[in-house]
Amino acid sequence: MGVKQALRSIDAFPRAEDHLLQKTQSGAVVSIVGLFIMATLFLHELSYYLNTLTVHQMSVDLKRGETLPIHVNMTFPSLPCDVLSVDAIDMSGKHEVDLDTNIWKLRLNSHGHIIGTEYISDLVEKEHDHSAHKHDGKEEPKNETESFNFLGFDQAAETMIKKVKQALADGEGCRVYGVIDVQRVAGNFHISVHGLNIYVAQMIFGGSKNVNVSHMIHDLSFGPKYPGIHNPLDDTNRILHDTSGTFKYYIKIVPTEYRYLSKDILSTNQYSVTEYYTPMNEFDRTWPAVYFLYDLSPITVTIKEERRSFLHLITRLCAVLGGTFALTGMLDRWMFRLIESFTKKPSTRSIHK
């Protein structure tokens, strides 16, 4: 036996002569359905192969001496920009009042439309001459202007108070946005009227219960965003009606590294949050505010983009396409025998007659 004959003897796919093959309508239907299923599965597997896979790993955070960027974008619909200040304090003892670096605010009218833009540069607390308030038996001031002079306010404070009262009457709000760079230690930042002189605040609002800290958080993040990140405070609305209080958001920050397929590394942070609200009462000496108290996790999460191997794609294609081909072949044989059994019975009965 020659080499060619030996090769032919191990052929696993022998071909029959064309005149021995029988083509049927049922076989054509099964073939079309099978081709459609195989094409669908092929596209699904190809899409599965092209999509990137993310793998999460955890390790101890070894970063030191870096700053933590805080991206803030919030709206206060019931407080004018002139009274809002952004303050920050951390465990190292660093305390910044009325931050004005990389922070902007937009004046909003009662309908939420922008009517002005400026850096945050509010009236910072000034030294107060306590002797000016000692009026043992003296005559009380008769009008608002005399009241300002009586309390020791200068012309700038007087002008600002009148301006803010008019803004409150017009229903002005404020949108605060920008980036706060803080040290990489636990701390907090808050947005409030704390930058005002306490007597100025009292003249404007007439008491802490009248300070409405309703707010909408459009974006709060601690670094650049990566694909699939979810910041739980984004699009958060907290609206108060006929009441006031202090909001506290306790945030646990998780350092994160995102590694792209291109080997680029993005250092950022994700976080979880717990919310707590304390209503004001008549005897509270504090003023309402919105606090963000943050702490850092000692664990770093590394997210890596990976592409599935080409051999993995080939293996899955062979499995799904081969399985579909085998299944359609079995279905074709069953349909052929079923149709054949129905067509033979009437002819057999007619012969017996």
C-alpha positions in Angstrom: 0.0 0.0 0.0 1.4 3.3 -1.2 1.8 6.5 0.9 -1.3 8.1 -0.8 -3.5 5.2 0.0 -2.2 5.1 3.6 -3.2 8.8 4.0 -6.6 8.2 2.5 -7.2 5.4 5.0 -7.0 7.8 7.9 -9.3 10.4 6.4 -11.9 11.2 9.0 -14.1 13.1 6.5 -14.9 10.8 3.6 -16.9 12.4 0.8 -19.8 10.6 -0.9 -20.6 10.9 -4.5 -23.0 13.7 -5.5 -25.7 11.4 -6.8 -25.8 9.7 -3.5 -26.6 12.9 -1.6 -30.2 13.9 -1.0 -31.1 17.5 -0.4 -34.4 18.4 1.3 -36.4 21.5 2.2 -36.2 20.6 5.9 -32.4 20.4 5.7 -32.3 23.8 4.1 -34.4 25.4 6.9 -32.2 23.7 9.5 -29.1 25.0 7.7 -30.3 28.6 7.6 -31.2 28.5 11.3 -27.8 27.0 12.1 -25.9 29.6 10.1 -27.8 32.4 11.8 -27.1 30.9 15.3 -23.4 30.4 14.4 -23.0 34.0 13.1 -24.7 35.4 16.3 -22.4 33.3 18.5 -19.4 34.3 16.5 -20.1 38.0 16.9 -20.8 37.5 20.6 -17.5 35.8 21.2 -15.6 38.4 19.1 -17.2 41.2 21.2 -16.3 39.3 24.4 -12.7 39.0 23.2 -12.3 42.6 22.2 -13.7 44.0 25.5 -11.1 44.6 28.2 -11.0 42.6 31.4 -10.3 44.4 34.7 -8.5 42.6 37.5 -8.5 44.0 41.1 -5.5 43.6 43.4 -4.9 45.0 46.9 -1.7 46.0 48.6 -0.4 48.2 51.4 -0.4 51.9 50.5 3.2 53.1 50.5 2.7 56.7 49.3 4.1 59.5 51.4 4.4 63.2 51.1 1.8 63.6 48.4 -1.2 66.0 48.3 -4.8 64.9 48.0 -6.8 66.8 45.4 -10.5 67.3 46.2 -12.7 68.2 43.3 -15.9 70.0 44.4 -18.9 71.1 42.4 -21.9 72.1 44.6 -24.9 74.4 44.5 -26.4 76.2 47.4 -29.8 77.5 46.1 -30.6 79.5 49.3 -27.3 81.2 50.2 -25.7 84.0 48.3 -22.0 83.7 47.3 -21.0 86.6 49.6 -21.6 84.6 52.7 -20.2 81.2 51.7 -16.7 80.2 52.6 -14.7 77.0 52.2 -12.6 76.0 55.2 -10.3 73.0 55.6 -8.5 71.4 58.6 -6.5 68.2 59.0 -4.9 66.1 61.7 -1.5 67.8 61.2 -2.9 70.9 62.6 -3.2 72.8 59.3 -6.3 75.0 59.4 -7.2 77.2 56.4 -10.2 79.5 56.5 -12.0 80.9 53.5 -9.9 79.1 50.8 -9.6 81.2 47.6 -7.1 79.1 45.7 -8.5 77.2 42.6 -12.0 77.7 44.0 -14.7 79.6 42.0 -18.2 80.4 42.7 -21.1 81.4 40.4 -23.9 83.7 41.5 -27.3 82.1 40.6 -30.7 83.8 40.4 -33.9 82.3 41.9 -34.3 80.1 38.8 -30.7 78.7 39.0 -29.3 80.7 36.1 -25.8 82.2 36.3 -25.7 85.9 36.9 -22.1 86.4 37.9 -18.7 84.8 38.4 -16.0 85.5 40.9 -13.2 84.0 43.1 -14.2 83.1 46.6 -13.2 86.2 48.5 -15.7 86.6 51.3 -15.6 88.9 54.3 -13.1 87.2 56.6 -13.5 87.5 60.3 -12.1 90.7 61.6 -10.9 91.8 65.0 -13.7 93.2 67.0 -13.4 96.0 69.5 -15.3 94.6 72.5 -15.3 98.0 74.2 -17.6 99.2 71.5 -20.3 96.8 72.7 -20.3 98.0 76.2 -23.1 100.5 76.4 -23.9 100.5 80.2 -27.1 102.4 80.3 -26.5 104.2 77.0 -29.2 104.9 74.5 -29.9 102.1 72.0 -29.3 102.9 68.3 -32.4 104.2 66.6 -31.9 103.0 63.0 -29.9 100.5 61.0 -27.1 102.9 60.2 -26.7 103.8 63.8 -26.7 100.1 64.6 -23.8 99.4 62.3 -21.8 102.3 63.9 -22.8 101.2 67.4 -21.5 97.6 66.7 -18.2 98.9 65.4 -18.7 97.9 61.7 -16.9 99.8 59.0 -18.4 101.0 55.8 -17.4 97.9 53.9 -19.2 95.6 56.3 -22.2 97.8 56.2 -22.3 97.7 52.4 -21.8 94.0 52.4 -24.7 93.4 54.9 -27.1 95.4 52.8 -26.0 93.6 49.6 -26.4 90.2 51.2 -29.9 91.0 52.6 -30.9 92.2 49.1 -29.5 89.0 47.6 -31.5 86.9 50.1 -34.6 88.8 49.3 -34.1 88.2 45.6 -33.6 84.4 46.2 -30.0 84.3 45.0 -28.0 81.1 45.3 -24.4 80.1 44.7 -22.5 77.4 42.9 -19.1 76.5 44.3 -16.6 74.5 42.3 -12.9 74.0 42.0 -10.0 71.9 43.5 -8.8 71.9 47.1 -5.3 70.5 47.6 -4.9 69.1 51.1 -2.2 67.0 52.8 -2.6 63.2 52.6 -3.9 62.8 56.2 -7.3 62.6 57.8 -9.2 65.9 58.0 -12.3 67.7 56.9 -13.4 70.6 54.8 -16.7 72.3 55.1 -18.7 75.0 53.3 -20.6 77.4 55.6 -21.0 81.0 56.7 -18.1 80.5 59.3 -16.0 83.0 57.4 -18.3 85.8 58.5 -17.8 87.8 61.6 -20.4 86.4 64.1 -22.0 89.8 64.5 -22.2 90.3 60.8 -23.9 86.8 60.4 -26.3 87.7 63.2 -27.2 91.0 61.4 -27.8 89.2 58.1 -29.7 86.1 59.2 -31.1 87.0 62.6 -30.1 83.6 64.0 -28.6 80.3 63.0 -32.0 78.7 62.4 -32.5 81.0 59.4 -29.4 79.8 57.6 -30.6 77.3 54.9 -27.8 75.0 53.9 -29.8 73.1 51.3 -27.4 71.9 48.7 -26.9 69.8 45.6 -23.6 67.9 45.0 -23.0 67.7 41.3 -19.5 66.2 41.7 -17.3 65.2 44.6 -14.2 63.2 43.8 -10.6 62.8 45.1 -8.7 62.6 41.9 -9.2 62.0 38.2 -11.8 59.6 37.0 -11.1 56.2 35.5 -13.5 54.0 33.4 -16.2 52.5 35.6 -15.6 54.6 38.7 -18.7 55.4 40.9 -18.6 58.4 43.2 -21.5 57.8 45.6 -22.1 61.5 46.4 -22.5 62.6 42.7 -25.9 64.0 42.0 -27.0 64.1 45.6 -29.7 66.6 46.6 -30.5 67.7 50.1 -33.2 70.3 50.3 -34.5 71.8 53.6 -37.9 73.5 54.1 -38.6 75.8 57.0 -35.7 74.3 59.0 -32.0 74.2 59.2 -29.2 72.0 60.4 -25.7 70.6 59.9 -24.9 67.9 57.3 -21.9 65.6 57.9 -20.6 63.2 55.3 -18.1 60.7 56.7 -15.9 59.6 53.8 -13.5 56.6 53.7 -11.0 57.2 50.9 -9.4 54.2 49.1 -6.2 55.0 47.2 -6.5 53.5 43.7 -4.2 52.9 40.7 -5.7 52.2 37.3 -3.3 50.5 34.8 -4.4 50.8 31.2 -3.5 48.3 28.4 -1.1 50.9 27.1 0.8 50.6 30.4 -0.1 54.1 31.5 -0.9 54.4 35.2 -3.5 56.7 36.7 -3.3 57.5 40.4 -6.6 58.4 41.9 -9.0 57.6 44.8 -12.4 56.1 45.2 -14.5 56.3 48.4 -17.5 55.2 50.4 -19.6 57.5 52.5 -22.0 57.7 55.4 -24.3 60.6 55.9 -25.5 62.2 59.2 -27.8 65.2 59.7 -28.3 67.2 62.9 -31.2 69.7 63.0 -30.7 73.1 64.7 -32.6 74.1 67.8 -33.1 77.4 69.6 -30.2 77.0 72.0 -27.5 76.0 69.5 -24.6 78.4 69.4 -23.1 76.8 66.3 -24.0 77.8 62.7 -25.2 75.3 60.1 -22.7 73.9 57.7 -22.0 71.1 55.3 -19.0 69.0 56.5 -17.0 66.4 54.6 -14.9 64.4 57.1 -12.5 62.1 55.3 -10.0 59.4 56.3 -7.7 57.4 54.2 -7.5 53.6 54.0 -4.1 52.0 54.4 -4.9 49.7 51.5 -4.3 50.5 47.8 -6.5 49.0 45.2 -4.8 48.3 41.8 -7.1 47.9 38.8 -5.5 46.4 35.7 -6.9 46.2 32.2 -6.2 42.9 30.5 -7.0 41.5 27.1 -8.1 37.8 26.8 -5.7 35.6 24.9 -6.2 34.8 21.2 -6.0 31.1 22.0 -8.9 31.6 24.4 -11.0 33.1 21.6 -10.1 30.2 19.2 -11.1 27.6 21.9 -14.4 29.2 22.5 -15.2 29.6 18.8 -14.4 25.9 18.2 -16.7 24.9 21.1 -19.7 27.0 20.2 -19.5 26.7 16.4 -18.7 23.0 16.5 -21.4 22.4 19.0 -23.9 24.3 16.9 -22.9 22.4 13.7 -23.3 19.0 15.5 -26.6 20.0 17.0 -28.1 21.2 13.6 -26.8 17.9 12.0 -28.7 15.9 14.6 -31.8 18.0 14.2 -31.7 17.6 10.4 -31.5 13.8 10.7 -34.4 13.7 13.2 -36.6 15.9 11.0 -35.8 13.8 7.9 -36.8 10.5 9.6 -39.9 12.1 11.1 -41.0 13.4 7.7 -40.1 10.1 6.0 -42.2 8.1 8.5 -45.3 10.2 7.8 -44.9 10.1 4.1 -44.4 6.3 3.9 -47.5 5.2 6.0 -50.2 6.3 3.5 -48.4 4.6 0.6 -48.1 1.4 2.5 -51.8 1.4 3.3 -52.7 1.9 -0.3 -50.7 -1.2 -1.4 -52.5 -3.5 1.1 -55.8 -2.3 -0.3 
